[in-house]
Amino acid sequence: MLDGLKSSLGDAIKKIVKSSGIDEELIKDLCKDVQRALLTSDVNVRLVLEITKRLEERSLNETPPPGLSRKDHIVKILYNELTKLLGNESDFNFIPGKQNKIILLGIQGSGKTTMASKLAKFLIGQGHKVGVVGADTYRPGALIQLKMMCAKSDVEVYGEENNKDSPNIVKNGLKYFENKSLDVIIIDTAGRHKEEHDLLEEMVKINKVAEPDLALLVIDGTIGQQCFNQAEAFHKTIPVGGVVISKLDSSAKGGGALAASAATGAQIMYIGTGERIDDLEKFSPTRFVGRLLGMGDIQAVLDLAKRLENEGDDVRMKRISSGKMNMDDFFYQLEEVTKVGSLKGLLDSMPGMSGMVKEDQVDQMEDRVSKWRYIIQSMNKDEKADPDLLNSSRIKRIARGSGWAEGEVKELLKNYKNSKNLMKASKGRQMQGTLRKMGLG
């Protein structure tokens, strides 16, 4: 994600960290390095000059608080200024007991259909029950694509292939889902441009029918600063409650898109960081800047540790810590790890781990966890409670039921036993131990 910006800012910080002393010349050099890094990432020139001016003034004039070195204080100033650039953290408060409606807006090609399926998967991971209405009547195959992508997470999609009346489809879709036990309805709309007045007028009609609780503007991260005008035009048509930046995985202009979106006043809520359906995360300026500066998303690691420690019931935790963990407990641990996001995201978030594991290795790890889920789900109740029951005939049956080879079942058992022994040896506290080793616990 924005690897060029991350690398450039990292190099700038290294100059400060490795210097024998801090003087005015070194601070000015840091500001120039930061300017180059941000301008290369297509951040608006005015914003860049404002940031680096404040960075220089604060670095020269502020006295570090007790216990903090001047070097660390300068890095903290840079962290604060970049965080301010990206706005405040924003979240949507889902109202219990009703179907919360989210409408996705954006120009054609911004990735709304893909984002609808990603957002559905993300919200399911947070415990919500989601349905999707496909109201893009302009792009051929849009409904088919939406259904195929949502099928990956078992999300039902309502659409009418031969109906070109988008507001009518939305009306029918909401009525269809009305009596289903869902708490979130995502509405995917046709792409439109800020100059296409007929389409914007249609959007007003859709908005009137849908009465959404949240309008999310999906913006292509590769267009850079241009997204400011887009966001402004859509906001005048329908009040935009939040922004989603798509395609941030490889774009050199991602910094511009982030900065321009934040400048509109509609806060960035989610960012798409890759092509897979899991590659979506809630946007936090502080965490994002922490990763850009190579400081690690410490909060994500702490959140994981807290969840593993607190969310498990007492009986489960006693079983795990005493080395009596069963396959259900092992499955629970896998689920808890994936709640933080993809394994790549988790590794990137850990201080000192970012970039240490190659992409293909992470893909293999994620694929393995996905296989294990199916294998465990193919076990009966007794086998989950006591995996020692798994003899060769049971392994064959489970392999057939899960659709994977016997070798995969044996690999799962091997890792389960290793994990069980590790938990027993460390009394279920290995995550806390890991954090302590990193100086965080």
C-alpha positions as a printed NumPy array, in Angstrom:
array([[  0.   ,   0.   ,   0.   ],
       [  1.588,   3.312,  -1.133],
       [  4.98 ,   1.632,  -0.986],
       [  6.767,   4.589,  -2.606],
       [  5.488,   7.055,  -0.019],
       [  6.229,   4.629,   2.808],
       [  9.789,   4.087,   1.57 ],
       [ 10.46 ,   7.816,   1.063],
       [  9.154,   8.8  ,   4.485],
       [ 11.083,   5.927,   6.045],
       [ 14.318,   7.16 ,   4.477],
       [ 13.63 ,  10.692,   5.748],
       [ 13.134,   9.445,   9.308],
       [ 16.294,   7.311,   9.155],
       [ 18.342,  10.477,   8.547],
       [ 17.02 ,  11.924,  11.788],
       [ 17.436,   8.728,  13.796],
       [ 20.996,   8.063,  12.587],
       [ 22.224,  11.656,  12.988],
       [ 24.701,  12.466,  15.726],
       [ 22.831,  15.657,  16.617],
       [ 19.817,  17.746,  15.604],
       [ 20.399,  21.197,  14.089],
       [ 18.454,  23.607,  11.872],
       [ 20.059,  22.294,   8.672],
       [ 19.019,  18.698,   9.435],
       [ 15.433,  19.796,  10.148],
       [ 15.275,  21.732,   6.882],
       [ 16.594,  18.657,   5.042],
       [ 13.871,  16.545,   6.693],
       [ 11.209,  19.007,   5.523],
       [ 12.527,  18.872,   1.957],
       [ 12.519,  15.052,   2.021],
       [  8.935,  15.03 ,   3.302],
       [  7.933,  17.542,   0.616],
       [  9.392,  15.342,  -2.125],
       [  7.721,  12.22 ,  -0.704],
       [  4.267,  13.843,  -0.517],
       [  4.475,  15.614,  -3.883],
       [  5.543,  12.377,  -5.581],
       [  2.421,  10.774,  -4.079],
       [  0.318,  13.53 ,  -5.678],
       [ -0.635,  15.345,  -2.474],
       [ -1.775,  18.927,  -3.176],
       [  1.123,  21.417,  -3.22 ],
       [ -0.613,  23.845,  -0.839],
       [ -1.227,  21.089,   1.703],
       [  2.372,  19.888,   1.416],
       [  3.756,  23.383,   2.058],
       [  1.437,  23.871,   5.035],
       [  2.505,  20.561,   6.592],
       [  6.221,  21.066,   6.128],
       [  6.021,  24.678,   7.367],
       [  4.394,  23.514,  10.609],
       [  6.853,  20.605,  10.82 ],
       [  9.818,  22.993,  10.558],
       [  8.429,  25.554,  13.016],
       [  7.456,  22.988,  15.635],
       [ 10.705,  21.012,  15.29 ],
       [ 12.801,  24.174,  15.777],
       [ 10.773,  25.776,  18.55 ],
       [  9.093,  23.084,  20.641],
       [ 10.783,  21.624,  23.702],
       [ 10.381,  17.826,  23.953],
       [  8.366,  16.665,  26.969],
       [ 10.277,  14.978,  29.832],
       [ 11.475,  11.497,  28.924],
       [ 11.297,  12.035,  25.152],
       [ 14.437,  12.693,  23.092],
       [ 14.473,  15.487,  20.545],
       [ 14.763,  12.956,  17.716],
       [ 11.687,  11.073,  18.905],
       [  9.82 ,  14.337,  19.384],
       [ 10.481,  15.389,  15.764],
       [  9.208,  12.029,  14.501],
       [  6.13 ,  12.471,  16.698],
       [  5.53 ,  15.941,  15.218],
       [  5.676,  14.479,  11.695],
       [  3.277,  11.722,  12.778],
       [  0.841,  14.301,  14.2  ],
       [  0.934,  16.557,  11.144],
       [  0.351,  13.698,   8.685],
       [ -2.505,  12.41 ,  10.842],
       [ -4.135,  15.863,  10.811],
       [ -3.832,  15.93 ,   7.012],
       [ -5.969,  12.793,   6.734],
       [ -8.777,  14.027,   8.976],
       [-10.442,  12.445,  11.973],
       [-11.423,   8.826,  12.423],
       [-15.04 ,   8.314,  11.423],
       [-17.44 ,   5.45 ,  12.008],
       [-21.063,   4.647,  11.201],
       [-23.236,   3.811,  14.179],
       [-25.528,   0.951,  13.188],
       [-28.928,   1.306,  14.822],
       [-30.078,  -1.998,  16.379],
       [-33.562,  -3.292,  15.633],
       [-33.788,  -1.879,  12.109],
       [-32.372,  -2.444,   8.627],
       [-29.585,   0.113,   8.188],
       [-29.361,   1.172,   4.541],
       [-26.03 ,   2.093,   2.937],
       [-25.955,   3.487,  -0.613],
       [-22.739,   3.449,  -2.664],
       [-22.05 ,   6.356,  -5.041],
       [-19.214,   7.031,  -7.467],
       [-18.218,   7.511, -11.079],
       [-18.033,   4.615, -13.51 ],
       [-14.93 ,   2.502, -12.94 ],
       [-14.398,   3.569,  -9.334],
       [-14.947,  -0.001,  -8.13 ],
       [-18.387,   0.294,  -6.491],
       [-19.556,  -3.23 ,  -7.354],
       [-16.367,  -4.793,  -6.002],
       [-16.589,  -2.518,  -2.97 ],
       [-20.199,  -3.598,  -2.317],
       [-19.099,  -7.235,  -2.014],
       [-16.042,  -6.304,   0.092],
       [-18.094,  -4.17 ,   2.444],
       [-20.677,  -6.945,   2.784],
       [-17.927,  -9.426,   3.732],
       [-16.358,  -6.914,   6.137],
       [-19.659,  -6.218,   7.92 ],
       [-20.445,  -9.939,   8.17 ],
       [-17.09 , -10.316,   9.921],
       [-18.316,  -7.747,  12.449],
       [-21.394,  -9.847,  13.163],
       [-23.928,  -8.106,  10.905],
       [-26.444,  -9.841,   8.633],
       [-26.227,  -8.251,   5.204],
       [-28.222,  -8.129,   1.974],
       [-27.313,  -6.3  ,  -1.273],
       [-29.465,  -4.566,  -3.885],
       [-27.937,  -4.329,  -7.376],
       [-29.277,  -1.152,  -9.023],
       [-26.632,  -0.591, -11.719],
       [-28.746,  -0.765, -14.895],
       [-26.18 ,   0.811, -17.227],
       [-23.125,  -1.421, -17.125],
       [-23.601,  -4.796, -18.889],
       [-23.017,  -7.721, -16.553],
       [-22.962,  -5.571, -13.409],
       [-25.623,  -7.655, -11.647],
       [-23.957, -10.958, -12.61 ],
       [-20.597,  -9.694, -11.305],
       [-22.193,  -8.523,  -8.068],
       [-23.921, -11.861,  -7.48 ],
       [-20.739, -13.84 ,  -8.205],
       [-18.652, -11.775,  -5.785],
       [-21.253, -11.74 ,  -3.004],
       [-21.721, -15.51 ,  -3.336],
       [-18.202, -15.905,  -1.915],
       [-19.503, -14.75 ,   1.46 ],
       [-23.044, -16.192,   1.104],
       [-24.651, -12.748,   0.773],
       [-27.974, -12.627,  -1.065],
       [-28.273, -10.092,  -3.894],
       [-31.548,  -8.693,  -5.206],
       [-31.614,  -7.457,  -8.791],
       [-33.815,  -7.335, -11.898],
       [-31.872,  -8.101, -15.077],
       [-34.481,  -6.715, -17.49 ],
       [-35.603,  -3.681, -15.489],
       [-33.84 ,  -0.395, -16.374],
       [-35.684,   1.678, -13.762],
       [-33.088,   1.965, -10.966],
       [-35.334,   3.69 ,  -8.381],
       [-37.965,   0.985,  -8.982],
       [-35.371,  -1.787,  -8.468],
       [-34.276,  -0.195,  -5.195],
       [-37.894,   0.061,  -4.056],
       [-38.568,  -3.599,  -4.938],
       [-35.289,  -4.744,  -3.388],
       [-35.983,  -3.049,  -0.069],
       [-39.474,  -4.561,  -0.045],
       [-37.987,  -8.005,  -0.821],
       [-35.565,  -7.797,   2.107],
       [-38.1  ,  -6.137,   4.432],
       [-39.153,  -9.294,   6.265],
       [-35.756, -10.976,   6.266],
       [-33.636, -10.958,   9.411],
       [-31.009,  -8.522,   8.103],
       [-29.625,  -5.456,   9.819],
       [-27.689,  -3.924,   6.875],
       [-28.785,  -3.41 ,   3.253],
       [-26.11 ,  -2.239,   0.797],
       [-27.346,  -0.566,  -2.41 ],
       [-24.993,  -0.649,  -5.407],
       [-25.748,   2.083,  -7.974],
       [-24.631,   2.911, -11.511],
       [-21.451,   4.894, -12.035],
       [-21.929,   8.495, -12.975],
       [-19.837,  11.602, -13.63 ],
       [-20.18 ,  15.005, -12.026],
       [-21.174,  16.424, -15.445],
       [-23.856,  13.782, -16.175],
       [-26.866,  15.727, -14.918],
       [-29.46 ,  13.088, -15.906],
       [-27.649,  10.421, -13.918],
       [-27.22 ,  12.724, -10.942],
       [-30.954,  13.486, -11.12 ],
       [-31.64 ,   9.745, -11.125],
       [-29.432,   9.473,  -8.055],
       [-31.672,  11.994,  -6.281],
       [-34.679,   9.771,  -7.084],
       [-32.889,   6.653,  -5.801],
       [-31.958,   8.526,  -2.638],
       [-35.595,   9.558,  -2.121],
       [-36.784,   5.947,  -2.491],
       [-34.013,   4.415,  -0.386],
       [-33.833,   7.027,   2.398],
       [-30.33 ,   5.708,   3.241],
       [-28.807,   5.944,   6.69 ],
       [-25.39 ,   6.42 ,   5.098],
       [-24.211,   7.51 ,   1.643],
       [-20.696,   6.247,   0.91 ],
       [-18.743,   7.77 ,  -1.964],
       [-16.367,   5.257,  -3.576],
       [-13.309,   6.963,  -5.056],
       [-10.616,   5.358,  -7.191],
       [ -7.306,   5.886,  -5.39 ],
       [ -5.442,   6.092,  -8.714],
       [ -7.004,   9.437,  -9.747],
       [ -5.258,  11.464,  -7.059],
       [ -6.26 ,  15.077,  -6.414],
       [ -9.117,  14.957,  -8.948],
       [-11.245,  13.207,  -6.357],
       [-11.79 ,  16.532,  -4.559],
       [-14.047,  17.812,  -7.386],
       [-15.826,  14.463,  -7.584],
       [-16.541,  14.375,  -3.876],
       [-17.752,  17.967,  -3.951],
       [-20.154,  17.323,  -6.878],
       [-21.661,  14.203,  -5.332],
       [-21.934,  15.886,  -1.935],
       [-24.056,  18.657,  -3.486],
       [-26.398,  16.02 ,  -4.945],
       [-26.657,  13.735,  -1.915],
       [-25.08 ,  14.489,   1.457],
       [-22.056,  12.163,   1.531],
       [-21.609,  10.647,   4.967],
       [-18.278,   8.98 ,   4.279],
       [-15.664,   8.152,   1.653],
       [-14.24 ,   4.783,   0.617],
       [-10.92 ,   4.833,  -1.25 ],
       [-10.487,   1.869,  -3.587],
       [ -7.346,   0.562,  -5.336],
       [ -4.847,   1.875,  -2.792],
       [ -2.611,  -1.169,  -3.229],
       [ -0.385,   0.112,  -6.011],
       [ -1.218,   3.712,  -6.869],
       [  1.4  ,   6.434,  -6.697],
       [ -1.49 ,   8.917,  -6.492],
       [ -3.036,   7.333,  -3.402],
       [ -1.703,  10.069,  -1.136],
       [ -3.493,  12.681,  -3.224],
       [ -6.764,  10.787,  -3.091],
       [ -6.541,  10.406,   0.682],
       [ -5.665,  14.044,   1.286],
       [ -8.23 ,  15.462,  -1.14 ],
       [-11.011,  13.271,   0.249],
       [-10.272,  14.327,   3.797],
       [-10.241,  17.972,   2.694],
       [-13.868,  17.757,   1.497],
       [-15.116,  17.265,   5.045],
       [-16.582,  13.821,   4.288],
       [-14.285,  11.592,   6.305],
       [-12.63 ,   8.488,   4.885],
       [-14.288,   5.461,   6.491],
       [-12.822,   2.477,   4.613],
       [ -9.897,   1.781,   2.294],
       [ -9.502,  -1.019,  -0.223],
       [ -5.953,  -2.347,  -0.133],
       [ -5.977,  -5.128,  -2.742],
       [ -8.025,  -7.192,  -5.172],
       [ -9.215,  -9.944,  -2.817],
       [-12.619,  -9.756,  -1.151],
       [-10.9  ,  -9.525,   2.26 ],
       [ -8.789,  -6.537,   1.253],
       [-10.864,  -3.857,   2.965],
       [-10.175,  -2.181,   6.271],
       [-11.669,   0.501,   8.45 ],
       [ -9.658,   3.673,   7.986],
       [ -7.866,   5.118,  10.977],
       [ -5.567,   8.115,  10.264],
       [ -3.369,   7.342,  13.27 ],
       [ -2.905,   3.68 ,  12.338],
       [ -2.419,   4.477,   8.663],
       [  0.269,   7.091,   9.315],
       [  1.916,   4.757,  11.83 ],
       [  2.331,   2.193,   9.076],
       [  3.562,   4.771,   6.565],
       [  6.265,   5.839,   9.   ],
       [  7.214,   2.235,   9.753],
       [  6.098,   2.603,  13.351],
       [  3.692,  -0.322,  13.138],
       [ -0.014,  -0.49 ,  13.861],
       [  0.573,  -1.18 ,  17.521],
       [ -3.098,  -0.787,  18.377],
       [ -4.077,  -3.657,  16.045],
       [ -1.685,  -5.994,  17.843],
       [ -2.959,  -4.889,  21.24 ],
       [ -6.564,  -5.316,  20.066],
       [ -5.796,  -8.874,  19.022],
       [ -4.165,  -9.674,  22.36 ],
       [ -7.114,  -8.197,  24.256],
       [ -9.637, -10.114,  22.164],
       [ -7.834, -13.414,  22.619],
       [ -7.568, -12.787,  26.336],
       [-11.02 , -11.377,  27.112],
       [-13.53 , -12.666,  24.585],
       [-13.011, -16.353,  25.273],
       [-15.213, -17.665,  28.048],
       [-13.536, -18.849,  31.242],
       [-14.068, -22.532,  30.461],
       [-12.452, -22.195,  27.03 ],
       [ -9.47 , -20.249,  28.354],
       [ -8.925, -22.772,  31.167],
       [ -8.972, -25.593,  28.604],
       [ -6.519, -23.803,  26.341],
       [ -4.112, -22.766,  29.084],
       [ -4.075, -26.235,  30.627],
       [ -3.177, -27.862,  27.299],
       [ -6.605, -29.515,  26.944],
       [ -7.546, -27.492,  23.875],
       [ -9.936, -29.237,  21.458],
       [-10.481, -28.624,  17.755],
       [-13.321, -26.158,  18.44 ],
       [-10.905, -24.07 ,  20.503],
       [ -8.307, -24.228,  17.725],
       [-10.961, -23.101,  15.219],
       [-11.938, -20.268,  17.591],
       [ -8.33 , -19.063,  17.643],
       [ -8.15 , -19.069,  13.839],
       [-11.351, -17.019,  13.672],
       [-10.043, -14.53 ,  16.23 ],
       [ -6.832, -13.976,  14.267],
       [ -8.719, -13.34 ,  11.021],
       [-11.02 , -10.799,  12.701],
       [ -8.083,  -8.39 ,  12.778],
       [ -7.92 ,  -8.572,   8.974],
       [ -5.802, -10.483,   6.537],
       [ -2.616, -12.106,   7.821],
       [ -0.662,  -9.776,   5.539],
       [ -2.346,  -6.815,   7.191],
       [ -1.608,  -8.221,  10.64 ],
       [  2.069,  -8.834,   9.858],
       [  2.409,  -5.383,   8.282],
       [  0.885,  -3.882,  11.413],
       [  3.486,  -5.354,  13.755],
       [  6.476,  -3.131,  14.533],
       [  9.53 ,  -4.538,  12.792],
       [  7.532,  -7.138,  10.825],
       [  6.381,  -4.967,   7.917],
       [  7.847,  -6.288,   4.674],
       [  9.585,  -9.198,   6.397],
       [  7.272, -11.813,   4.891],
       [  6.883, -12.121,   1.129],
       [  3.461, -11.747,  -0.48 ],
       [  3.384, -15.318,  -1.805],
       [  4.231, -16.687,   1.659],
       [  1.349, -14.743,   3.201],
       [ -0.997, -15.968,   0.466],
       [  0.007, -19.551,   1.302],
       [ -0.689, -18.936,   4.993],
       [ -4.116, -17.444,   4.283],
       [ -5.003, -20.272,   1.9  ],
       [ -4.034, -22.804,   4.555],
       [ -6.23 , -21.167,   7.204],
       [ -9.133, -21.135,   4.725],
       [ -8.662, -24.868,   4.011],
       [ -8.535, -25.665,   7.713],
       [-11.902, -24.035,   8.273],
       [-13.552, -26.396,   5.779],
       [-11.755, -29.405,   7.221],
       [-12.776, -28.624,  10.81 ],
       [-16.361, -28.008,   9.707],
       [-16.357, -31.5  ,   8.15 ],
       [-15.623, -33.136,  11.522],
       [-18.418, -34.441,  13.718],
       [-19.004, -33.257,  17.275],
       [-17.02 , -36.071,  18.916],
       [-14.02 , -35.574,  16.617],
       [-13.894, -31.835,  17.352],
       [-14.044, -32.517,  21.084],
       [-11.332, -35.192,  20.893],
       [ -9.153, -35.019,  17.74 ],
       [ -7.223, -38.066,  18.988],
       [-10.147, -40.113,  17.637],
       [ -9.052, -39.319,  14.096],
       [ -7.754, -42.585,  12.642],
       [ -7.075, -43.25 ,   8.946],
       [-10.701, -44.05 ,   8.038],
       [-12.012, -40.907,   9.757],
       [ -9.33 , -38.81 ,   8.028],
       [-10.432, -40.209,   4.65 ],
       [-14.071, -39.33 ,   5.395],
       [-13.206, -35.792,   6.512],
       [-11.019, -35.276,   3.431],
       [-13.903, -36.281,   1.151],
       [-16.356, -34.087,   3.051],
       [-14.136, -31.006,   2.983],
       [-12.987, -31.408,  -0.608],
       [ -9.31 , -31.436,   0.347],
       [ -6.635, -34.133,   0.238],
       [ -5.899, -36.392,   3.212],
       [ -2.498, -34.75 ,   3.475],
       [ -4.191, -31.429,   4.26 ],
       [ -6.16 , -33.044,   7.096],
       [ -2.943, -34.511,   8.516],
       [ -1.21 , -31.136,   8.19 ],
       [ -4.051, -29.545,  10.192],
       [ -3.721, -32.19 ,  12.921],
       [  0.015, -31.614,  13.095],
       [ -0.441, -27.855,  13.529],
       [ -3.249, -28.369,  16.031],
       [ -0.986, -30.563,  18.187],
       [  1.898, -28.087,  17.918],
       [ -0.396, -25.234,  18.945],
       [ -1.828, -27.276,  21.806],
       [  1.652, -28.078,  23.127],
       [  2.735, -24.449,  22.786],
       [ -0.313, -23.22 ,  24.666],
       [  0.283, -25.745,  27.414],
       [  3.943, -24.812,  27.731],
       [  3.212, -21.077,  27.861],
       [ -0.017, -21.326,  29.913],
       [ -2.027, -19.704,  27.158],
       [ -0.101, -16.449,  27.361],
       [  2.063, -16.604,  24.254],
       [  0.543, -13.464,  22.756],
       [  1.299, -11.463,  25.885],
       [  4.814, -12.885,  25.834],
       [  5.23 , -11.798,  22.231],
       [  4.082,  -8.301,  23.1  ],
       [  6.47 ,  -8.128,  26.042],
       [  9.356,  -9.146,  23.791],
       [  8.406,  -6.229,  21.508],
       [  8.331,  -3.916,  24.514],
       [  4.577,  -3.425,  24.309],
       [  3.229,  -5.667,  27.063]])
